[in-house]
Amino acid sequence: MVYKKKSWQEKLADKKNLPNVLKLQKTFPCYNAVHKMGAEAGDEVVLVNPSEVVAIMKQVPKGKLITLAEICKTLAKKHQVKGCCSLTTGIFTMTAANATAEAATQGTSLKIPYWRTLKIDGYLNEKYPGGVLAHKKLLEQEDFTVLSKGKKYFVKDFEKYLFQVM
């Protein structure tokens, strides 16, 4: 059987088994991040579909930013649970970014301003197309100040620019 590697756009398609609500366990790979956001072991958390993450990313206007934590909090509230798996949500933000770049090479547009989505604590995402330097360039084109801390980059005073999802 020949396996055809999925495109980023195919990977962005909704998953049949999601959303899925689970009881948070300390063995979950996302436990520490979800726990920092307020969920405890035994609390219900949601694993969401890519389309839910993309819908939020598309709402962020020029001059505003959102973090993975804000996306997770919004989705947890939507699903009426204590938390949202930051690992799958982070994978979906990266997938959306790469699907957007892939579509652009094909002459189409997904219109996902992925560069306005930061990692937790305002850090840039090295897994976005072109890595952190490309992410930095896109943010600077929108007049954000990007600073470095060792090998990591972050948006200065990112909290001032956080978008409030409705």
N, C-alpha and C positions, 0 to 999 in steps of 0.2 A: 504494500500500500504506500503510495506516495503522499507525503504530507506537504501541504502548501502552507507556508507561513502566512499568518493573518496580517492584514494591513493594520495600521493604527486605527483607521476608521472602522474596520471590522471589530477590533478590540473594544472600541468605544460603544458598541451596541449593548443594549440592556441585557442583563443576565436573567434567565428564567427563574433562578432560585432566589433572586433578590427583588425587593428588600426582604431581609430576614432579621427577626428580632431574636436575640440570644441573651442568656444570662452571662454577664461578664465573669470570666475566670482569670485567676492570676497567671495561668499558663498561656493566655492569649498573647500573641506577639504585640498587640496594641495596648496591652494592659497598662503599662506605665503612663503612656500619653493620655489615655482615656481617664485613668485615675487622677492625673494632674488636673483634668477638666472637671473633676468632681464626682465621678462615678466610683462606686465601691464594688468589690467582688460580690456577685449575686444580683446586682442591679441589671435591669434590662438595657441592652444596647442594640443599635441597629447597624446592619451592614446594608448600605444603600445601593441603588442602581446608578450607573454612570450618568444617566440622563438627569438625575436629581442634582448631581454635583455640577454638571454643565449648565443647568438652568440658573443656578446661583452665580456661577462664574460669568455668564452672559449679562447679568444685571449690573455688574460693577462698571460705573461710568468712568470716563477719562478724569483723572485727578483724584480718584479714590482707589483704595486697595482693600483686599480681604485676605485673611489668613486661613490656613487649614483649620485652626481652632474655631474661628467664627463660622466657617462652613459646617463643621461638625455640630456646633451648638445649635445652629439653625435647623439642621436635619434631625437632631435629637428631639427638638421641640416639635417639629412637624409630625414626627412619629410617636410623640408622647412617651418618650423613654428618657432615661437618665444620661445616656451617652451615645456616641456614634463612633464606629471603628475608624480611627484616624489613619490606619494603615491602608485600608481599601480606598478611603476617600483620597488619600495622597496618591495612590496608584492611579485613580481616575483623573486627578488633576494633571498628572504627568502624561497620561494617555491622551487627554483632551489637547494638551499642548502639542504633542507629537502628531496627532491626527490633524490639527489645524495646519501645521507646517507641511504635512504630507499633502493635504488638499491644495495648498497654495502651489506646490510643485506640479499639480495636475490641472492648474488653471481654475480651480474652484475655491470657494471660501466658506468656512464654517462659522466665521464671525464670532469666535471665542477669544476675548482679550485675556488669554491665559497669563500673560506677564504681570497682570494686576493681582494675581493670586500668589501669595507668599507662603512660605513654610511657617510653622509656629514660631513666634517671637520675631517675625519680620525678616527672616533670612530668605535669600534667593534660592531658587531650586536648581541644583546642578544637573538635574535630569530633564530639564526643559531643552528644546532644540538649541544646539549651539552652546550648551552649558551655561555657567553663571555669567560669563562675559557677554554672551548674547542677551541674557535676561537683564543684565545691568544696562546694556545699551538701550533696550526697549523702554526700561523705566526712566532712564535719563532723558530720553526723547520726550517724555511726558513731564519733565522738570522735577522728578524725584531725585533726592540726593542719596547716592549709594556709597556706603563706607565699607571698608574691609576690617575684619577682625581675624588676623591670621590668614587662613586660606578661605574663610567664609566671608560672604558679603551680606549686608543687610541694609534696609532702607532707614535712613535717619528719621527719627520721630514718626515711625510708621503709624503709631497709634492715632496721631492727629488726622490721618487720612482714611481711617477705617470706614468702610461702607456699612450702613445699617440695612440689612436685608429685611424687607417687609413681608 
